[in-house]
Amino acid sequence: MFPVNAGISTILFDSAKPAASAELRIASFKTGTVEVTGNRLTCRFDPALLMPGSYSLELACRFTDGATGNFSFPIKVGKALRPWENVQVNTWNEYRPEFEGSGVTIAASGLEAHKIDALAEKQLYGNYNLNYFGTPRPGYPEDVAVDSSGKTLYPDIRSPYLKTDVSEYGRKVAEAIKLAPTFKAIVLNSEHHAGGAGNWANFSPSELRRARSFGLDLEKWRLTGEKTNESFRKFMPMGYLGTTVAPELVPESRAIPADNPLYAYLLDHHGPDGGTEVVINDLLAEAILKVRPDLLMMQDPVMRRPALRSYEKINVAQDWFYYTELSVMVNGVEGLGAVRRGFPEMTTSTMPQFLFKEGMAAPFAGMPPRDMFREACWIAASRPMRVISFWNTGNAFLKGNQMTADEIKELLGNADYAQTAKTMKEKKANPFCFDPRLKEEFRSLSETLWVPFGALMPNWENAPRKLAVVRSFASDLFGNVRWPNTGVIGTAIAESGIPFDILLDNDLEKGIGNYDVIVLPNCSALPEKGVNNLREFIRRGGTVVADDKLKVKGLEGAVILQGPAQWDEEAFRQKEQEILRQAGGKTDTPAYIEAMEELQKETDRQKQTPGLNELLRKRLKTTFSTSNTNLFWNHLRAGDAQYLFVVNDLRIPGEIYGRFGKVREQGVAQKVSFRIHDPKLRHAFHLNSNTPIPVKNGEISLELPPSGGNIILFTEKQPGRFAVSAEKEVRRGARMSVKLSLENGSGLIPVNLELFLPDGTRSSLSRWNVLKNGSLAWEFTIPLNAPAGDWRIRAAESATGQVKTFSFRVAP
């Protein structure tokens, strides 16, 4: 099975006796070449030369003994899959027939050729979850890590033998899918750690020697069983050692020198050449990408480990998020951005989970409500991306044994959280809540977001940020933090809506960039070089902000902010319900929207870290700014063009989980305005609706849909005429080159390219692409058996909304 856009494809045949020469034909057309090497015949052909359909591949062979023979082999040429360079929608280790036509582009196939072909026929790429950590040799203790009692933990990748073994396994996997053009993605050792987190501490003789080379005696952390909670004090679940057993290693200044034995050893252990799954996954990725550089080599959960930039060879950093508060998604996408910083070949994949666990939104577990899911996807798309992944997708599409909100109310009543939990216990009921609107929402997101912007999102980049939040491994380590978090001030930054970078320790040590404000949440320690760089940053006029948990000495001039006062959530809920009652239950009326906007402003003032928003407003020199709240925005760029990506976060309780008081699930439309501080950005275009937006006195006004977003393009010049040109007559088997141009076009502008056959059928080669600085060359092959007659091209650019058509003739 070969899609028409698979590129040059290869099929291998082995003959019973050596061949001298061979000729390949498909449907009587000489469509490819045959390379003969003894008994091996390597056939190469381009599926684009044929219309989709079933064919017989014919081989005419001449053997070295003078005999001849003709052989046939059935093949299929399928419709084009989504262009691989565009955004892909991946289902994590799952395939169901319902995925077809839903917007999913990658599904589970395994490594078997027939399963890969079966998915390709459904216009889906294949993926595979690979789990391999190496096979230790019996009797070779250097191949295994052991705990403090000598029990085997995991294969020790510091072993040279295991490094070779893992690389060889990767090469075998690569060979299995070497000639499968529609197999495209591998998830590496998902949810499995080998020294990176969990029960990780290695007390093997070789590791004890390794630690001593840094001046660290690991024996201090060996469990003796003499004290209660000994493991709790000595081992942190996120991959580091507790410092309470070695207080002499914690400097009073909390500025950690590079040669601190504990810090230096753990940096080595968790680094790219250390003793964790990082090395295993990078070795697998390196071996496979050497054979198939087009694959997505994905690792998840890439952030459930120490806050260090360790991966170098994978090309997709992936993690999942539960988003009962949508600011979690913001912290997530920025965290993934920190993982890939400095590795231009690496991209990120955000996973908005199809799951709210028991207790998150309700006493029972369930699916995220439609609007919250939509907003999570828009936030994920607001940062550069090549792929978005989903787990548990099938259960979002199919009800099965799940229950709707109405069915759960019928079973448990319409009571509050406590009473519902009590009723569940009495009835021994454990329902799982299903939102039947999710399947259609998934399809809608494909049609409005992932497809029309699919060629733009992998190719734009975040504009340089002016705000950064530090996520320090040194702080977690020397603060004995079991479960790292951003604290109140870090959460406040995410909820402010302002785009920010997350900086890791080595970012601070390399030197601080052109930021205006750097925030230190829950900061117990920092690397010494990072502290020195922060001092210099303050000396140059930069602003360092910390909360009252700052323990690092010597940061004179840092602004210390206290946490917010207690927020009266009950009073807020009562006002919210009163506004809804006055609106007659209608959430789309102007009166309701305006009342909710005012209530949210009042609430935001109560929940703010005192002084934070005012400080950010005064100190940040950003290209865009807004006084509106309950939104997230990002500033991106491509070439000379600038983009403003705005996501609406104004929500109220809804009918599914609202009565439990834990989530605001129903999105509400709102009007917002943005100030543009760069006078050169005089022209604005709404890329969602393909219309210009007036810039008045340096401001634009936007209408944000419920839990959705706007993507705005800014240019210095007004785009002019849109034009399409190509040859008027094309012969079969030739390459068609279509030239598109937009006068004064700048940056990347999405363009919808549609190709229609003479009978009006839309070709699967139709696609979305981008005009780069106003120009694009779209090329495709006219099949040898293409229908003769007048073909038509329709091109629509997304900035000014201009549409052009062009007809050409395929001669019989």
C-alpha positions in Angstrom: 0.0 0.0 0.0 1.6 3.2 -1.2 0.0 6.6 -0.9 0.4 8.9 -3.9 2.6 11.3 -1.7 4.8 8.5 -0.3 7.7 9.5 -2.5 10.1 7.1 -4.2 9.1 3.7 -2.7 11.0 0.4 -2.6 10.0 -3.3 -2.8 12.5 -6.1 -2.4 12.2 -9.4 -4.2 14.4 -12.5 -3.8 14.5 -14.8 -6.8 15.2 -18.5 -6.7 18.3 -18.1 -8.9 20.6 -15.2 -9.8 19.1 -12.6 -12.1 21.0 -10.7 -14.8 18.4 -8.0 -15.5 14.8 -7.1 -14.9 12.2 -4.5 -16.1 9.4 -3.2 -13.9 5.9 -2.1 -15.2 2.8 -1.2 -13.3 -0.5 -1.1 -15.3 1.5 -1.5 -18.5 3.5 1.7 -17.6 7.2 1.6 -17.1 7.1 3.4 -13.8 10.3 2.5 -12.0 13.7 0.9 -12.0 15.1 -2.5 -10.9 18.5 -2.9 -9.3 19.8 -6.5 -9.6 22.3 -7.9 -7.1 22.5 -11.7 -7.4 19.2 -13.1 -6.2 18.0 -9.7 -4.8 15.8 -7.4 -7.0 15.3 -3.9 -5.6 12.4 -2.3 -7.3 11.9 1.5 -6.9 8.9 3.5 -8.2 7.0 6.7 -7.6 3.3 6.1 -6.6 2.6 9.7 -7.7 2.7 8.4 -11.3 -0.5 6.5 -10.8 -4.1 7.4 -9.8 -5.2 5.7 -6.5 -6.3 2.2 -7.2 -5.3 -1.5 -7.2 -2.6 -2.6 -9.7 -0.3 -5.5 -10.6 3.4 -4.9 -10.4 4.9 -6.8 -13.3 8.6 -8.0 -13.3 10.1 -9.3 -16.5 13.3 -11.1 -15.5 16.3 -12.5 -17.4 18.4 -14.9 -15.3 22.2 -15.5 -15.5 21.5 -19.0 -17.0 19.7 -17.4 -20.0 16.2 -18.3 -18.8 13.4 -15.6 -18.6 10.4 -15.3 -16.4 7.5 -12.9 -15.8 6.2 -12.3 -12.3 3.4 -10.2 -10.9 2.7 -8.8 -7.4 -0.5 -7.0 -6.3 0.0 -3.4 -5.0 -2.3 -0.6 -4.1 -1.8 3.1 -4.6 -3.7 5.1 -2.0 -4.9 8.6 -1.5 -2.4 11.1 -0.2 -1.9 11.3 3.6 -1.6 14.6 5.4 1.7 16.2 4.3 4.3 15.0 6.7 5.8 18.4 7.2 2.5 19.8 8.5 1.1 19.3 12.0 0.2 15.7 12.8 -2.4 14.5 15.3 -1.2 11.3 17.1 -3.1 8.8 19.1 -1.0 7.2 21.8 -0.6 3.5 21.1 -4.2 3.2 19.9 -6.3 2.7 16.7 -10.0 2.4 16.3 -12.1 2.6 13.1 -13.8 5.7 14.5 -10.5 7.6 14.0 -10.9 7.6 10.2 -12.0 11.1 9.1 -11.8 12.5 12.6 -8.6 14.5 12.2 -6.3 11.8 13.6 -3.3 11.3 11.3 -1.1 8.8 13.3 -2.4 5.7 15.0 -0.9 2.5 16.4 0.3 0.0 13.8 3.1 -1.9 15.4 6.0 -2.9 13.2 4.2 -5.5 11.0 4.0 -4.5 7.3 0.4 -5.6 6.8 -0.8 -3.5 9.8 1.1 -0.4 8.5 -0.4 -0.9 5.1 -3.9 -1.3 6.6 -3.6 2.1 8.3 -2.2 3.8 5.2 -5.3 2.6 3.3 -7.3 4.6 5.8 -5.0 7.6 5.2 -3.3 7.2 8.6 0.4 7.0 9.4 1.6 4.2 11.7 3.3 4.5 15.1 4.7 2.0 17.7 5.5 2.1 21.4 9.0 0.7 21.9 10.0 -0.6 25.3 13.6 -1.8 25.6 16.3 -1.1 28.3 18.9 -3.6 27.3 19.5 -7.2 28.2 22.1 -7.7 31.0 24.3 -10.7 30.8 23.9 -13.3 33.5 26.9 -13.2 35.9 28.0 -9.7 34.9 27.2 -7.4 37.8 28.4 -4.3 35.9 25.3 -4.7 33.7 22.7 -4.0 36.5 21.9 -1.4 39.1 21.2 -2.5 42.6 19.4 -1.0 45.6 21.0 -0.5 49.0 20.2 -4.1 49.9 21.7 -5.5 46.8 18.4 -6.2 44.9 18.5 -5.7 41.2 16.8 -2.5 40.1 17.2 -2.0 36.3 19.8 -2.5 33.5 22.7 -0.1 34.2 23.3 1.8 31.0 26.7 2.9 32.2 27.8 -0.6 31.1 29.6 -0.4 27.7 28.1 -3.8 26.8 24.5 -2.5 27.3 25.2 0.7 25.3 26.2 -1.5 22.4 23.2 -3.8 23.0 20.7 -1.0 23.1 22.2 0.6 19.9 22.0 -2.8 18.1 18.4 -3.2 19.1 17.6 0.2 17.7 19.3 -0.8 14.4 17.1 -3.9 14.2 14.0 -1.8 14.7 15.1 0.6 12.0 15.7 -2.3 9.6 12.1 -3.6 10.2 10.6 -0.3 9.1 13.3 0.9 6.7 11.1 0.4 3.6 7.7 1.4 5.2 7.2 5.0 4.1 4.0 5.5 6.1 5.4 4.3 9.4 6.4 7.5 11.0 6.6 7.6 14.8 8.0 5.7 17.8 7.3 6.4 21.5 10.4 5.4 23.5 10.0 3.6 26.9 7.0 5.6 27.9 6.4 5.9 31.7 9.5 3.7 32.4 12.5 5.0 34.2 15.9 3.4 34.6 17.6 5.7 37.2 15.8 8.9 36.3 13.1 8.9 38.9 11.2 6.6 41.4 13.2 3.9 43.1 16.4 4.9 41.3 19.4 5.1 43.6 22.2 2.7 42.4 24.5 1.2 45.0 26.5 -1.1 42.7 30.3 -1.1 43.3 30.9 0.8 40.0 28.4 3.5 40.9 29.8 3.9 44.4 33.2 4.4 42.8 31.7 6.9 40.3 30.2 8.9 43.2 33.5 8.9 45.1 35.2 10.4 42.0 33.0 13.5 42.7 33.8 13.4 46.4 30.4 11.9 47.4 30.0 8.9 49.7 26.7 7.2 48.6 26.9 5.0 51.7 25.3 7.8 53.7 22.1 7.1 51.7 22.1 3.4 52.1 19.0 2.2 54.0 19.7 0.7 57.4 16.1 0.2 58.7 17.0 1.9 61.9 14.7 4.8 61.6 11.1 5.3 60.4 10.6 7.2 57.2 14.2 6.6 56.3 13.5 6.1 52.6 11.3 9.3 52.7 14.2 11.4 53.9 16.9 9.9 51.8 15.3 9.4 48.3 13.2 12.0 46.5 10.8 10.5 43.9 11.9 12.9 41.1 15.4 11.5 41.0 17.6 13.1 43.6 18.9 12.5 47.1 17.7 14.1 50.3 20.2 16.4 51.9 19.1 15.9 55.6 21.6 13.1 55.9 24.5 15.3 54.6 23.8 18.9 55.9 27.5 19.7 55.4 26.8 19.7 51.6 24.3 22.5 51.9 26.2 25.9 51.8 24.8 28.6 54.0 24.6 31.0 51.0 22.6 28.5 49.0 24.7 29.4 46.0 25.9 25.9 44.9 29.4 25.7 43.5 29.9 23.5 40.4 32.2 21.1 42.4 29.7 20.5 45.2 29.9 16.7 45.4 26.2 16.0 45.6 25.3 18.5 42.8 28.1 17.4 40.5 27.4 13.7 40.9 23.7 14.1 40.2 24.3 16.3 37.2 26.5 13.5 35.9 24.1 10.8 36.8 21.1 12.5 35.1 23.1 13.9 32.2 23.3 12.9 28.5 26.2 10.5 29.3 24.9 9.4 32.7 23.2 6.3 34.2 19.5 6.8 33.4 16.9 6.1 30.7 18.0 9.4 29.0 21.0 7.5 27.6 18.9 4.5 26.6 16.3 6.5 24.8 18.9 8.7 23.0 20.9 5.6 21.9 17.7 4.1 20.5 16.7 7.4 18.8 20.2 7.9 17.3 20.3 4.4 15.8 16.8 4.6 14.3 17.1 8.1 13.0 20.3 7.2 11.2 18.3 4.8 9.0 14.9 6.8 9.1 15.7 10.5 9.7 12.1 11.3 8.9 10.6 9.6 11.9 9.3 11.3 15.1 11.2 9.8 18.0 9.1 10.7 21.0 9.8 10.4 24.7 7.2 10.8 27.4 6.8 11.8 30.1 9.9 13.9 29.4 9.3 16.2 32.4 8.6 13.6 35.1 12.2 13.7 36.0 14.8 16.3 37.3 14.5 19.7 35.8 17.6 19.4 33.6 18.2 19.6 29.9 19.5 16.1 29.3 18.0 14.7 26.1 20.0 15.4 22.9 19.1 12.7 20.3 15.3 12.3 20.5 13.4 14.8 18.2 10.1 15.1 20.1 9.9 16.0 23.8 6.4 14.9 24.9 4.4 15.1 28.1 0.8 14.9 29.3 -1.3 17.2 31.4 -4.4 17.1 33.5 -6.0 20.6 33.1 -8.7 21.2 35.7 -7.0 24.7 35.6 -5.9 25.7 32.1 -2.8 27.5 33.5 -1.4 23.9 33.9 -1.3 23.7 30.1 0.6 27.0 29.9 3.2 25.9 32.3 3.3 22.6 30.4 4.0 24.0 27.0 6.6 26.4 28.4 8.3 23.5 30.2 8.5 21.5 27.0 10.0 24.6 25.4 12.7 24.6 28.0 13.5 20.9 27.4 14.2 21.5 23.7 15.9 24.9 24.0 19.2 24.7 22.1 18.2 21.7 19.9 16.6 23.1 16.7 15.9 19.6 15.4 13.8 18.8 18.4 10.1 19.7 18.6 7.5 19.3 21.3 4.2 17.3 21.6 1.7 18.4 24.2 -0.8 15.8 25.4 -4.1 17.2 26.8 -5.4 14.1 28.7 -8.8 12.6 27.9 -9.1 12.0 31.7 -10.0 13.8 34.8 -9.1 11.5 37.7 -11.4 10.8 40.6 -11.4 13.9 42.9 -10.0 16.3 40.3 -13.4 17.7 39.1 -15.9 15.4 40.8 -16.0 12.5 43.3 -15.9 10.3 40.2 -13.5 10.2 37.3 -14.5 11.3 33.8 -13.7 13.0 30.5 -12.8 16.6 30.3 -15.8 18.7 29.2 -15.8 19.9 25.6 -15.0 23.6 26.2 -12.0 22.8 28.5 -10.7 20.3 26.0 -11.0 22.9 23.2 -9.1 25.5 25.2 -6.4 23.1 26.2 -5.8 22.3 22.5 -5.7 26.0 21.6 -3.1 26.6 24.3 -1.0 23.7 23.0 -1.2 25.2 19.5 -0.2 28.6 20.7 3.5 27.6 20.8 5.5 26.1 17.9 4.6 22.5 17.4 4.8 19.6 14.8 2.6 17.1 16.5 -0.1 16.9 19.2 -0.8 13.6 20.9 -3.8 12.1 22.7 -4.2 9.2 25.1 -7.5 7.4 25.7 -8.9 8.9 22.4 -11.2 5.9 21.7 -13.1 6.5 25.0 -13.6 10.1 24.0 -15.3 8.9 20.8 -17.3 5.9 22.1 -19.5 5.9 25.1 -19.3 2.2 26.0 -19.8 1.7 29.7 -19.3 5.4 30.5 -22.2 7.5 31.7 -23.4 11.0 30.7 -23.9 13.7 33.3 -27.7 13.2 33.2 -27.3 9.4 33.8 -25.0 10.1 36.7 -27.5 12.5 38.2 -30.2 9.9 37.9 -27.9 7.4 39.6 -26.5 9.6 42.4 -28.7 12.6 42.5 -27.9 16.3 41.9 -26.1 16.9 45.2 -22.9 18.7 46.0 -19.4 17.0 46.2 -19.7 15.7 49.8 -23.2 14.2 49.4 -22.4 12.7 46.0 -19.2 11.0 47.4 -21.3 9.6 50.2 -24.0 8.3 47.8 -21.3 6.7 45.7 -20.0 4.8 48.8 -23.4 3.7 49.9 -24.3 2.5 46.4 -20.9 1.1 45.7 -21.0 3.1 42.5 -18.0 4.2 40.5 -19.3 5.9 37.4 -17.0 7.4 34.7 -18.4 10.6 33.1 -18.7 10.9 29.3 -19.2 14.1 27.3 -20.8 13.1 24.0 -19.8 16.4 22.4 -16.0 15.5 22.5 -16.0 13.5 19.2 -17.4 16.3 17.2 -15.2 18.9 19.0 -12.2 16.8 18.0 -13.2 16.9 14.4 -14.0 20.6 14.6 -10.5 21.3 16.0 -9.0 19.5 13.0 -11.0 21.6 10.5 -10.5 25.0 12.2 -7.0 24.6 13.8 -4.7 21.7 13.0 -5.4 21.6 9.3 -5.6 25.3 8.2 -2.6 26.2 10.4 -0.8 22.9 10.0 1.9 24.3 7.7 2.4 27.5 9.8 2.7 26.0 13.3 5.9 24.0 12.8 7.7 27.0 11.1 7.0 30.0 13.2 8.9 30.7 16.4 8.3 32.4 19.7 9.4 36.0 19.7 12.1 36.7 22.3 10.4 36.8 25.7 10.9 39.6 28.2 9.7 37.5 31.2 11.3 34.3 32.5 10.5 31.9 35.4 13.3 29.9 36.9 12.8 26.1 37.4 15.9 25.0 39.2 17.2 21.5 39.8 19.6 22.9 42.5 16.6 24.5 44.3 14.6 21.2 44.2 17.7 19.2 45.4 18.8 21.4 48.2 15.3 22.3 49.3 14.4 18.6 49.6 11.4 19.1 47.4 9.6 15.8 46.8 7.1 17.1 44.2 8.3 20.3 42.5 5.9 23.0 41.7 5.9 26.6 40.6 4.4 27.9 43.8 1.9 30.7 44.2 4.0 33.3 42.3 4.7 30.9 39.5 1.0 30.0 39.1 0.2 33.8 39.1 2.7 34.3 36.2 1.0 31.5 34.2 -2.4 32.9 34.9 -1.4 36.5 34.0 -1.6 35.4 30.4 1.8 37.0 29.5 4.1 34.7 27.6 7.3 33.7 29.5 10.3 31.4 29.2 11.2 28.7 31.8 14.9 28.8 32.6 16.8 25.8 33.8 20.0 25.9 35.8 22.3 25.7 32.8 20.4 28.6 31.2 21.2 30.7 34.2 24.9 29.6 34.1 25.3 30.4 30.4 24.3 34.0 30.9 21.0 35.8 31.1 19.5 37.0 27.9 17.6 40.1 27.1 14.9 39.7 29.7 13.3 42.5 31.6 12.0 40.4 34.6 13.2 37.0 36.0 11.0 35.3 38.6 12.3 32.9 41.3 9.4 30.8 42.7 10.0 28.7 45.8 13.8 29.2 45.4 15.8 27.3 48.0 19.1 27.3 46.1 20.7 28.1 42.7 24.0 27.2 41.0 26.7 29.7 42.1 27.4 30.8 38.6 23.7 31.5 38.1 23.6 33.6 41.2 26.5 35.7 39.9 24.7 36.2 36.6 21.6 37.2 38.4 23.6 39.8 40.4 25.0 41.2 37.2 21.5 41.2 35.7 20.2 43.3 38.6 23.3 45.6 38.3 22.4 46.2 34.6 18.9 47.3 35.6 17.0 44.0 35.3 14.3 43.0 37.8 14.5 39.8 39.8 11.3 38.9 41.6 11.0 36.2 44.3 8.5 35.1 46.9 9.1 35.0 50.6 10.5 31.5 50.3 13.7 32.7 48.8 16.7 31.3 50.7 19.6 32.3 48.3 21.8 34.9 49.8 23.4 37.8 48.0 20.6 38.8 45.7 20.4 42.3 47.0 18.0 44.3 44.9 15.6 41.5 44.3 11.9 42.3 44.8 10.3 40.1 47.4 6.5 39.7 47.1 4.2 38.2 49.6 1.5 35.7 48.7 -2.1 36.7 48.0 -4.7 37.2 50.7 -7.4 34.5 51.1 -9.9 34.5 48.2 -13.6 34.1 49.1 -14.5 31.4 46.6 -18.0 30.8 48.1 -18.9 34.5 47.6 -17.7 34.4 44.0 -19.8 31.3 43.2 -22.9 33.0 44.7 -22.4 36.1 42.5 -21.7 33.9 39.5 -25.0 32.1 39.9 -26.9 35.3 40.5 -25.6 36.7 37.2 -26.6 33.5 35.4 -30.1 33.7 37.0 -30.5 37.3 35.8 -29.5 36.3 32.3 -32.2 33.6 32.3 -29.5 30.9 31.9 -28.3 32.3 28.6 -24.5 32.7 28.5 -24.2 34.3 25.1 -26.0 37.6 25.7 -24.0 40.8 25.9 -25.4 41.6 29.4 -24.2 38.3 30.7 -20.8 38.5 29.1 -20.2 42.1 30.4 -21.3 41.1 34.0 -19.0 38.1 34.0 -16.1 40.2 32.8 -16.6 42.6 35.6 -16.9 39.8 38.2 -13.7 38.2 36.9 -11.8 41.5 37.1 -12.9 41.8 40.7 -11.9 38.2 41.4 -8.5 38.7 39.7 -7.8 41.6 42.0 -8.5 39.4 45.0 -6.4 36.5 43.8 -3.3 38.4 42.6 0.0 38.3 44.3 0.0 41.8 45.7 2.1 44.1 43.5 2.9 41.5 40.9 0.7 42.7 38.0 1.7 46.3 38.6 5.4 45.4 38.6 5.0 43.4 35.4 3.1 46.3 33.7 5.8 48.8 34.6 8.9 46.6 33.9 8.0 44.5 30.8 8.7 46.1 27.4 6.6 43.9 25.2 5.4 44.4 21.6 1.8 43.6 22.7 0.0 44.3 25.9 -3.6 44.1 27.2 -5.5 45.1 30.3 -7.9 42.3 29.9 -7.8 39.3 32.1 -8.9 35.6 31.7 -6.9 35.0 28.5 -3.6 33.6 27.5 -1.5 35.1 24.7 1.7 34.5 22.8 3.8 36.6 20.5 5.3 34.6 17.5 7.3 35.6 14.5 8.3 34.3 11.0 10.6 36.5 8.9 9.4 40.1 9.0 5.9 39.1 10.1 4.6 39.1 13.7 1.8 37.0 15.1 -0.5 37.4 18.1 -2.1 34.2 19.4 -4.9 34.8 21.9 -6.8 32.1 23.8 -10.0 32.9 25.8 -9.9 31.6 29.4 -13.2 33.1 30.6 -15.3 30.2 31.9 -18.1 29.5 34.3 -19.4 26.3 36.0 -21.4 24.1 33.7 -23.9 21.2 33.8 -21.4 18.4 34.0 -19.1 19.2 37.0 -20.2 22.7 38.0 -22.1 21.8 41.1 -18.9 20.3 42.7 -17.1 23.7 42.7 -13.8 22.5 41.4 -13.7 23.5 37.7 -15.1 26.2 35.5 -16.1 24.1 32.5 -18.3 26.3 30.2 -16.5 28.8 28.0 -17.9 32.4 27.7 -17.2 34.7 24.7 -15.5 38.0 25.5 -14.3 41.1 23.8 -10.7 42.2 24.4 -8.3 44.8 23.1 -4.5 44.8 22.6 -2.1 47.6 22.5 0.6 47.4 19.8 3.8 49.1 20.9 5.7 48.7 17.6 4.6 51.5 15.3 5.9 49.6 12.2 3.1 47.0 12.7 0.4 49.0 10.9 -1.5 46.2 9.3 -3.4 43.4 11.1 -5.2 40.4 9.7 -7.5 37.9 11.4 -6.2 34.5 10.0 -9.2 32.6 11.4 -11.7 34.6 9.4 -9.3 35.7 6.6 -10.2 39.4 7.1 -8.3 42.6 7.8 -8.5 44.1 11.3 -8.4 47.9 11.8 -5.5 49.2 13.9 -6.8 52.4 15.5 -4.5 54.5 17.6 -2.2 51.6 18.1 -4.9 49.2 19.3 -7.0 46.3 17.9 -10.2 44.9 19.3 -10.9 41.1 19.2 -14.0 39.0 19.8 -12.9 35.7 21.4 -15.1 32.7 21.0 -15.9 30.5 24.1 -12.7 28.6 25.1 -11.3 29.3 21.6 -8.8 31.7 20.1 -7.8 34.2 17.5 -4.6 34.2 15.4 -3.6 37.6 14.2 -0.9 38.4 11.6 0.8 41.8 11.7 2.8 43.2 8.8 4.6 46.5 8.0 3.1 46.7 4.5 -0.3 46.2 3.1 -0.5 42.9 1.1 -1.5 43.5 -2.5 -2.6 41.3 -5.4 -2.7 37.6 -5.1 -1.9 35.7 -8.3 -1.7 32.0 -9.4 0.1 30.9 -12.6 1.1 27.6 -14.3 1.3 25.9 -17.6 -2.0 25.8 -19.4 -1.5 22.3 -20.8 0.4 19.4 -19.1 1.1 15.9 -20.4 0.6 12.8 -18.3 3.6 11.8 -16.2 4.9 15.4 -16.1 5.5 17.5 -13.0 3.0 20.4 -12.6 4.5 23.5 -11.1 2.1 26.1 -9.8 3.5 29.5 -8.8 1.6 31.6 -6.2 2.5 35.1 -5.2 1.1 37.8 -2.9 2.3 41.3 -3.5 4.0 42.7 -0.3 3.5 39.4 1.4 5.8 38.9 4.4 6.5 36.1 6.9 4.4 32.9 6.5 0.8 33.2 5.4 -1.4 30.1 5.2 -2.9 29.2 1.9 -5.5 26.6 1.0 -4.6 24.7 -2.2 -7.3 22.6 -3.7 -7.0 20.5 -6.9 -10.1 19.3 -8.7 -10.3 16.6 -11.4 -12.3 17.1 -14.6 -15.4 15.5 -13.0 -15.2 17.9 -10.1 -13.7 15.4 -7.6 -11.4 17.0 -5.1 -8.0 15.4 -5.3 -6.4 14.1 -2.1 -3.3 16.1 -3.1 -5.2 19.2 -2.0 -3.4 20.6 1.0 -2.6 23.6 3.2 0.7 25.3 2.8 2.3 28.7 3.5 3.3 31.6 1.3 6.9 32.5 2.4 7.5 36.2 2.0 4.7 36.3 -0.5 5.6 33.3 -2.8 5.1 29.6 -3.0 5.8 26.9 -5.7 3.4 24.0 -5.4 4.5 21.0 -7.3 2.8 17.7 -8.0 2.8 14.9 -10.6 0.2 14.3 -13.2 -0.4 10.5 -13.1 0.3 8.5 -16.3 -3.3 7.3 -16.1 -4.8 10.6 -15.1 -8.2 11.5 -16.6 -7.9 13.8 -19.6 -9.7 17.1 -19.6 -9.8 20.4 -17.7 -8.4 20.3 -14.2 -8.9 23.2 -11.8 -6.9 24.7 -9.0 -8.5 26.9 -6.3 -6.1 28.8 -4.0 -7.2 31.0 -1.0 -4.8 32.9 1.1 -5.7 33.5 4.8 -4.6 37.1 5.3 -6.8 39.3 3.1 -9.0 36.4 2.0 -8.3 36.6 -1.7 -9.2 33.6 -3.8 -7.9 32.7 -7.2 -8.8 29.8 -9.6 -6.7 28.4 -12.4 -7.6 25.8 -15.0 -5.2 23.6 -17.0 -5.7 20.8 -19.5 -4.4 17.3 -19.3 -4.2 16.1 -22.9 -5.5 12.5 -23.7 
